[in-house]
Amino acid sequence: MTDRVFNFSPGPAVLPLSVLQQVRQNMIALPGVGCSILEISHRGAAFLDILARAKADLVELLRIPDNYRVLFLQGGSRLQFSMVPINLLRGASQPADYIVTGSWGSKALLEAKREGEVRTVWDGGSSNYDRLPPSHESFVNQEAPYLHFTSNETVQGVQFRSEPAAGQVPLVCDASSDFLSRPISVERYGLIYACAQKNAGPSGVTIVVIREDLLDRSSHQLPGYLSYRNHVQEDSLYNTPPTFGVYVVGLVTRWLLDETSGLGRMDEINRRKAKQLYDVLDNSEGFYRGHAQPACRSQMNVTFRLPSDELEQTFLRQAHERKLHNLKGHRSVGGIRASIYNAMPFEGVTMLRDFMQEFRDTH
C-alpha cells in the first residue's frame, strides 16, 4: 500500500481502502458463488441478493420513504439530463424551472431545451458561478412540472446546504457529487439522481430515487430504456445492469453504515476536512483566493487560485512530488481544485493543509 497516493481527483474519485481490499479479495470468486462478480448472471440469485441489499442500504442510509423507488441505471448524469425532461416535461403545459449554479447545471439546462420549454429562474453566470441564489428568493412557478437544481457544482466549488424552496413543485436534483455525503430529507424531492463515481462507487452506474406518483408521467410511447416506468417495473433489470458497479455501491453503503456510522457522522467528518483547507485560505492574507463566496462553499470541492499561473504550476508540481495528486482546477475556473469526497482520508487533507501553509510561507 506504500505506492498509493492521495487522489484528489474530481471523479472517478477515491474509494474507501477497505472496499478496494474486499473487491480484490473476492474478485476471482464471490464467497459461496464460485465465480467472479464480473461473470455472474444479472438474473441469478447471487446478483439479485446483491441488488436487494444495495437498495436496502440506500433506503436505510437516506431514510427513503415507502412511496419512492430506487433504480440503478447507466449513462451517468448526462443521460439523466435528458431522461428527466423526456419523462417529466414532455406534454406539460408549463415550462420546467431550472436553477443554474455552475457548469453541470448549464449542461442540464441545455439538454432540457431539446425536449421542451424551460425557464431559467436563476443563473449565476455573471459572476462565474461563485455563489448561490439567496435563500429568501421565491421564484418558482407553482404550475411548473418540476424545479431542477444541482446540489454541488464540482467545477466551481459551490454547494447548497439546504434545498431551494419549491412549494408543491416536484424538486429534481442532480446530486452526483455530494450524494451520500450527508443526510437529506428525501421526502422534499420528487427525483434525485447521481452518477456514482464521486462518493458512492465506480463509474458506470447511476442511482435514481424517484417518487412513485411521477412515474405516471412516463409516456408509454417513450423509447424503452428512457422510461423510468419501465425500469421500476423491471426492478432495474430492464436491460443487463452494471453489475460490478452495483456490487461496489453495495460495499460502499456497507462501509458508510458499519465503519462510518451513517450519514450524520459522514457529514461531520466532511465538515472537518473542508474546514482545514478553508481555514488556510482565509488566513493566507490573500495568497490563496477561493473561487466560491464563503457562504456558498462546497464541502466536496475546494477551489482556489494563487497569485500567478507560474506559482500554480509550481504548487501542482511540488504537491505531486508529495503524493498529493490530481489537484489541477478545471479550465473554466483555473487554479487548484481539491476534491475531498467521503473516502478521502483525513490524513490526506491534513497533508495538503500542511503543504499549503508551507508553500505560502515559502513564496
Sequence and secondary structure as in RCSB ss.txt:
>XXXX:A:sequence
MTDRVFNFSPGPAVLPLSVLQQVRQNMIALPGVGCSILEISHRGAAFLDILARAKADLVELLRIPDNYRVLFLQG
GSRLQFSMVPINLLRGASQPADYIVTGSWGSKALLEAKREGEVRTVWDGGSSNYDRLPPSHESFVNQEAPYLHFT
SNETVQGVQFRSEPAAGQVPLVCDASSDFLSRPISVERYGLIYACAQKNAGPSGVTIVVIREDLLDRSSHQLPGY
LSYRNHVQEDSLYNTPPTFGVYVVGLVTRWLLDETSGLGRMDEINRRKAKQLYDVLDNSEGFYRGHAQPACRSQM
NVTFRLPSDELEQTFLRQAHERKLHNLKGHRSVGGIRASIYNAMPFEGVTMLRDFMQEFRDTH
>XXXX:A:secstr
 TT  EE  SSS    HHHHHHHHHHSS  TTTSS TTTS TTSHHHHHHHHHHHHHHHHHHT  TTEEEEEESS
HHHHHHHHHHHHHTTT SS EEEEE SHHHHHHHHHHHHHS EEEEEE GGGTS S   TT     TTSS EEEE
SEETTTTEE SS    TTS EEEE TTTTTSS   GGG SEEEEESTTTTS TT EEEEEEGGGGGGS TTS GG
G HHHHHHTTT SS   HHHHHHHHHHHHIIIIIS SHHHHHHHHHHHHHHHHHHHHTSTTSSEESS GGGB SS
EEEEE S HHHHHHHHHHHHHTTEE  B  TTT SEEEE  TTS HHHHHHHHHHHHHHHHH 
